[in-house]
Amino acid sequence: MLVGERLSKPVITISPDMPITEAINLFKKEHIRRAPVIKDGKLIGIVTEGNLINASPSAATTLSIWEMNYLLTKIKVSEVMTKNVMTVTEDTPIEQAARIMADNKIGGVPVMRDGYVVGIITETDLFKLFLELMGAREMGVRVTALVTDKPGGLAELSAEIAAQKGNFVSFGVFVGEDSSNRMVTFKVSGMDLEQVKKAIQPHVKEIIDIRM
């Protein structure tokens, strides 16, 4: 799956000359936490909710509300935005975008096409994808098990479910306890809990969790 299939668009962008008071109000109105900063059609930065909060006076300030509001209107987005922006393209694999965000501890990155912003991919988009991957909104028997890491091991497991007329709603493979095994989490429809348990036991090292 590629970023272009999951990005949020149209993306809300802001001008570097926008006062941060207006940016704060825009963020609240649109329920967003970050926005690309655009000048003459080109990306020059990104501003986040954190940038705006850090630029605002603390609760301990001795300034009056009028003084604070006046000072805030003088601060522009260009003064608080992040200038070195990490980006991806529409044909970036979704897991690569997730790795970029996780490794750099950022909540979203602009998506580019020919030098222009066409969308944004955020942690919320990835959470939604994770829900789909794990079949969180679908009914079935959910299993987490350890399987021996060997050629054909997962094929044996899936063949047994198919033989029992079961259907995989979701299937994920994760790091196991060590290099000899993998952890799998999957959801099966068309079978009850005991049927699934009986079917998979000969093909897994350990059933960690099984539930409806």
C-alpha positions, 0 to 999 in steps of 0.5 A, a space after each residue: 500500500 502506498 501513501 497516495 491511497 491513504 493521505 488526507 486531502 485536500 490539505 489545509 495550508 497556511 501562510 507564513 505571514 498569518 498571526 499565530 492567533 489566527 493559526 490557533 483559531 484555524 486549528 481549533 475550527 478545523 480540528 487539526 494539529 499540524 499544517 504545511 506552510 506555503 508561500 508562492 505555492 511552495 512548501 517552506 515549513 510546517 507548523 504544529 499545535 506544539 509550535 503554537 502553544 510554545 509560542 504563547 505566554 504561560 499561565 504565570 505571565 504578569 501581562 494582562 489579557 489585552 497585552 497578551 493578545 496584542 503581542 500574539 498578533 505580532 508573532 507570525 507563523 514564519 517565526 515559530 514554524 519548523 523549516 526543515 520539513 520531512 516529506 514523502 511522495 504519493 508512491 512512498 510505501 505506507 510503512 516507510 512513511 510510518 518509519 519516518 514518523 516513528 524514527 523522528 517522533 513526528 505526527 505527520 508529514 506533507 505529501 508531495 507531487 512535482 514539488 507541490 503539496 497534495 496532501 498530508 499523512 498523519 498518525 491518525 491515518 496510520 491508526 485507521 489503517 492499523 484498525 483495518 489491518 487487525 480487522 478491529 471493526 469486524 466479527 470473528 475469532 481473534 488469535 495471537 500465537 507463536 509459530 515456528 519460523 520455517 518455510 511453509 509454516 504459515 501456509 500450513 496454518 492458512 490451509 488448515 483454516 481453509 479446510 475447515 471452511 474458515 475465512 481470514 478477516 485479518 492476518 499480521 506477522 510480528 517479531 517473536 520471542 527470538 529468531 526461531 519464531 514469529 508472533 501472528 495475530 489473526 481473525 477468522 470468521 465462519 468458525 467458532 472459538 473451539 473449532 479454530 483452537 482445535 484446527 490451529 493447535 498442531 500448527 502453532 508453537 503456543 496459543 497466547 490468546 484466543 477470543 471472540 
